[in-house]
Amino acid sequence: MNRKKFTFIGAGSLGFTRELVRDIFTFDAFKDAWICLMDIDEKRLEYSAKGIQKVIQKGGYPAKLTTTMDRVEALKDADGVLITILQGGVNVWRSDIEIPAKYGVNLCVGDTRGPAGVFRFLRTAPVMLDICRDIERYCPSAVVLNYTNPMAMLCRYMQGESPVNVTGLCHSVQGTAGMLARWIGADMEDIQYTCAGINHTAFYLDYRYRGKDAYPLIREALKREEIWNEEQVRNEMFTKLHYYQTESSGHNSEYNAWFRKRPDLIEKYCTHSTGWNPGAYGYILDRYLNREETWATEYEEWLEMGEISLERGKEYAANIFNAIFGDHEPFHFNGNVRNRGYLTNVLEGAGVEVPVTASKDGIVPEKVGDLPLHLAVMINTLAGCEELAVQGCVEGDCWKIFHSILFDPLTSAVLSMEEIRAMVQEMFDANRDYLGYFSSLELK
């Protein structure tokens, strides 16, 4: 039996893991797949297995399901590896949000870049490299797909430090393309686009409906109040930058200097339509902390009463696996890779998000060329900050981490250099337990 093995590292991400497994089973080559779930939380691992078993029973699949808390056991002979971890849990995330807020840097989600994203990266990077080292030893030919944030910095770090075949996937490209199609009343089957940039800050350089430029239709749609209010931050950026961006308004408001640096701007742009954050910065933090108390009860209710659809969802992981070592049907998507001339006016070697094709030949990125200059200015600033953070991580250099945050657009719009130094020092102090690989954590 040529059964393929799919290993989930961080399988305690309950709903997401279940959806990805469901998608794997929709391909003929994988109906008898071996699903191996690994997590360090025994209770979440148990619940995840129960959810997957429910999918297997509903579909009548001749699949194999195993669970383990041993990462080596999970990775042995895996064909596909999916990583969905949160290093340190939700509680340590508090400092990422609360310390910048103390200094006046109001964040919404804090999982991508800027002060919160950088320290989440620094906590997570050593664990990701350990996973890569195990993959090198126990399943060196595996296709590795990362869903863990901060996507750009983690993928750039892994791709620079390990030879594993890893790329990163994010929902925002296909999600935004579908949103724009809905706004203009189009079916996604009639939409074609080219999207490129960096994770959470990529732009649709070309967006077409039935072969024609759809941007005029989008501009017309924005005249409707309900559509304008659905994405105030992104819609404001589109009218000024002339290209639509991939990530939601809540995330986007953190990545630039225009929307969260003053209370009046937060009220105007970020309070009523960011999706993530209707109000003060603590909303999303409180929501996740509260969910820590309720997730088990909610999942038990779903196990008893919840319905299961066996139809393939919109995530790309299963399609990629199928293209490379399943039925070999080529699949096109946007992946996170190091820039090797794909974006010719973006920092070489930086982590970028560009069109790629998965096939029996592997994952092959597409050369896009130059971005429009004003977009390149924006993206190079953010990519440069991320590159500093990665280099600081590799070298254990706390000053490069400081410089990464020093040039962050929102942080630098709010704080002085010395205020940023004090804030970063406090964040180093809060993360000491995770940063033993730094030679020093003192910005003196």
N, C-alpha and C positions, 0 to 999 in steps of 0.2 A: 504493500500500500504506500503510495507516494503522498502521505498525509503531510500538509504544511503546518508548521508550528508558529503561532503568533503569541508573543509574550508582551504582556502589559505591565510596565513598571509604574506603579502608582495606580493600581487598579481600584483603589478606594474612591476614585472619582466616579461615583456610582452610575448616574444617568448617562454620562458621557461614554464611559467604558461600554455600557450596555448597547448604546447606539452604534458604536464603532464595531462591536462584535456582530450585531445584527447585519450591518453592511457587508462584513466579510462573508457571511453565509449566503448573501444574495448572488454570489458568483459560483458558477458550476464547479470551478476548480477547487473551491474552498468549502464545499458543503460538509465535508468530513474533517474539517480543520481541527487541529489540536489547539485549544485556547488555554494558555497558562497565565494565571493571574498572580501577580506578586504585589504585596504591599507590606508596610511595616506596622500597620494598624490591623490587628487581628479581627476586630469586630467589623470594620469596614470591608475587609477581605471576605469575611463570611457572607455579609449581605450582598456584596458584588457577585459572588458565586451563585447565590440564590437567584439573583436577577438574570444572570446568563443562562442558568438552567431552565428558567421559565421560557426564555427565547428558544432554546434548543428543543424543549418539549413542544412548544407551539408549532415550530417548523418541522418537527419530526426529523431533525438532522442527525446523521450518523457521526456526530462530532465527539471529541474527547475534551473534557474539562478538568483541569487540575489547578490547585492553589498552593502557594508556598510563601513563606516569609524569607526564604533563602534566595537571594538574587542570582547566585551562581547556578543553582538548580533551575531557576526560571529561564536563564539565558542559554543553557546548554542546547546546542543544535537548533536554535531558533532561526526561522527564515525571515520573519518580520518582527520588529520590536517597536512598540509605541511607548513614549515616555510622557506621563502626565502627573508630575510630582509637585508638591508644595513643600519646600524645605523649611522646617521650623514651625510649620503650622500657622494658623490664623493669628494667634496671640502675638507672636514676634513681629508680625506685619504692622501691629499698632504703631510701633516706633517709627516706621517708614512714613506714616501719615501724620502722626501727632507731633513729632519733633519739627518737621518743616512748618506745620501750622503754628506752632509756638513762635516761630520766627516770621510769620506772615506769608508763607508760601502755601497757598490753599490748593490742595490736590483733590482729585476726584476718585481715581482708581489706584494709581501709583504702582502699576505692574509692568511698565514698559521702559521708561527712561526718566531722566531727571533724578533728584535725590532719592526718591523712593525706589524707582526702578533699578538704580545702580546698586543700592544695598541689597535688594532682593537678588540681583545677579550675583553679588559677592558671596552671599550665603549659599546660593544654589550651585555655583560653578564647580566647587570641589566634588560635590556629589555626582554631578553630571560627568565629570572626568573619570571618577571611579566607575561609573556605569560603562563609559566608553572603554576603559581598560579591561573590564570583564567581557565586553563584546569582542574586543580584539582577541581575547584568549579562547572564548567558548563558542562564539558564532561569528567569526570574522567576515563572512560573506553576507550577513544579514542586512536587509534594508531597514534603516532606522529612521523613524519619523518622530519629531519632537513637537509636542503641543504645549510645553511648559514655557511660561513667561518669566523674564523678559526674552522674547523670542529672538530678536536680532542679536543681542549680546551673547546669549547662550549658544546660538548656532555658530556665530563667528568664533567664539572661544573653542567650541568642540572641533570645528573644522580646521582650526589652526593648531590644535594640540593633539589630535588623534586622526588616524587614517580611516576611521569607520565611515561607512557610507550613510551619512546623516544629512537630512534636510529638515526644515521646519515648516509647519503648516499653520495657517491662521484662517479664521472664518471670514475676515473682513472683506477680502476681495470679492468672493462670490456673494457674500451677504449684501454688500453695497450695490453690486451689479444688479442683483434681484430687486433691491429697493428702488433703484432708478427706473428699472423696467416697469415696476408697478406704478410709479408716478406718471409715466407716459402711456400707460395702458397697453404695454407690450408683453408678449410671451418671451421668456428667456430663450426659447428656441430661435427667435428672430433677432437676438442680440449678439453682436460681435464686439470685442474690445481688446485693446492692448493696455496693460496696466504695469507700472514699474515705479520703483523708488526704494524705500526701506520699509520694514514691517511697521504697520500702523500709520505710515506716512508715505503711501504710494498713491500715484495719480493715474486716472484713466486718460492716457495720452490720446486715445482714440476710442470713442464709444458710438457704435452704429446700430441703427435699427433698420433691418432689411437692406443693409448695404449703404444706407445714407447716414450722414452725420446726425446724431440724435441730440447734440447739445442744444440746438435751438428749441427742441421739444421740451428739454429739461428746464430751460430758462422760462419757457411759457408756463410750465407746471408750477414753478416757484412763485408765480403771481397769485396762486391760490393760498390763502392764509393758513389753511390746515397743513399744507405741505411745507410752507416756509417754517412754521412753528415746529414741525416734526424734527428738524435738524438745524436749529438756528446757527450754531457755530459753523458747521460745514457749509451751509448755504451762504453765509456771509463770506466765507473764504472762497467759495466758488465764484461769487460775483466779483471778487477782487483779483483772484488768481487765474480764473478762466478755465481751470481744470478741476474735476471733482476728485475728492480724496477718499481713501478707503475706510478709515476708522471712524467710529461714532463720535458725536459731538462731545460726549462726556470725556472720552479719552483725549480727543483732539484739543480740548480746551487746556490741557496740561502741557502740550508740546510746543507752544509758542507763547509770545509775550502779549497777545492782544486781548485776552478774554478773562483772565483770572487774577490780574495784578491789582485790581481795586474793587472794593465792595460794590460800587455802582455797576461795574462791568459784570461782576458775578451775578448780580440780580438781573441784569438785562439779558445776558446770553446763556448763563449756566444754571439758573435756578429752575426754569420751567420746561426746558426741552433737551437736556443732555441725556435723558434716558436713565443714566446711572445715578444721577445726583440731584434730585429735586430738593435743594436746600443746602445746608451747610456740609462741609467736607465729611462729617462723621456719618452721614447717612449710609454710605456703602459699607463702611467699616462696621457700623452697628448691625447692618443686615447680615453680614457674614458671621459676626460673633453670635448673634441670636440663633442663626441656623445651626451652630454647633450644638445647641441645646435641643433642637427639634428634628434633626435629619433622620435619626433612627426611627422615631415614631412615624414620620411621613413615609419612610421607605417600607416599613412594615405594612402600612395601609396599602401602598402600591402593590406589594407582593401578594396581598390577599385579594385586592379588588381591581388593581390596575389592568388596563387593556394593553395589548402588545400589537404593534404593526410590524409586519415582516418586510415591508417595502423599504427599499434603499433610501437613505437620507441624503443630505447634501454635503456631508463631509467627504474629503477626497482620499482618505487613507486607503480604503479597500480598493478603490480604482487604481491607485498607484501600485499596490501590491499585485493586483491582477495583471497590470501592464508589464511588470518586470518578471514575475515568476508564476503567473497564473495562465490565463488564456492569451496573454501577450497582445491585448488590444491597446494600442497607444493611447495615452491619456495626457491632456494638456492642462496645466494649472500654473499658479504662481507659487514658487518656492523660495526659501531663504538660503542663499548661497553666498560665498565670498565673491566679491567683484573682481573678476579676471577679464576686464575689458568689456563687460556686458553693458555697463553704463559708462560711457567714455568720458563724461565730465563729472563723475562722482569718484571720490577717494578710492584708489586702487587697493584691493584687499579688504575693504570694509564689508560688513554684512549688508547685503541688498536683497530685495524681493523682486524677482523678475520672472517673466514667462519661462517655463521649462516644459520639457516633454519626457514622460516616463514611458519606457518601452523595454523590450528584451535587451536593449543596449544599455540600460540603466537610466539615470536622470541626467538629461542634457539641457543646460541653460541656453537661452536664446540671446543673441546680441541685440540690444535695443538701440544703442548709439547714444547721442547726446540727448539729455533732457532739456526742455526749455530753460533758459538761463536762470530765470527767477526761481524756478522750482529747484534747480541744482544748488542755488545759494542756500535755500532753506534746508534741503536734504543734506548737503555737505556739512552744515553746522551741526545737525543732529548726529549724523554718521561720525563726525569727528569726535564729538563728545563720547559716543559709544566706543570708538576705537581707543580713546584714552582710558576708559574704564576697563576694557579688556586688557590693555597693556599693563595697567596698574595691577590687575588681578594676577596676570602671569608673573610679573616681576615682584609682587608683594610691596608695591610702592604706593604709600598712602597719599603722596603729593599728586600723583597722576589721577587718583580718584578725586581729590579736591579740584584739580583742574577740569576734570570731566564735568563736575557739577558747577564750577565757576562759570562756565560758558553756556550752561543750560539756559535757553531763552527766557523761560518764566522766572527761574531763580534769579537770574541777573537783572531782570526787570524790576524785581522787588527789593533785593538786598544789596548792600555794599560788599566789597571783597572781604572785609574783616567779619562782617555778619555771616557771610557764607562759610568762612573758615570755622567760626564758632559752631555753626549748625552742623557742619560735616564732622567736626570733632565729637560733638554730642552723639551723632549717629554712629561713629566708630565705637564710642564707649558703650552704646546700647547693643552692639553686635559683636562684642569681644569674644563671646563663646564660639562664634562661627568663623572667626578670622585669624585663627592661630597660624595660618600660612603667611601672614604679613610679617616682615622683619620688624616693623614698628607701626603702631597705630596713633602716634603722636604727631600732630601738625605743628611742630616747633621749629 
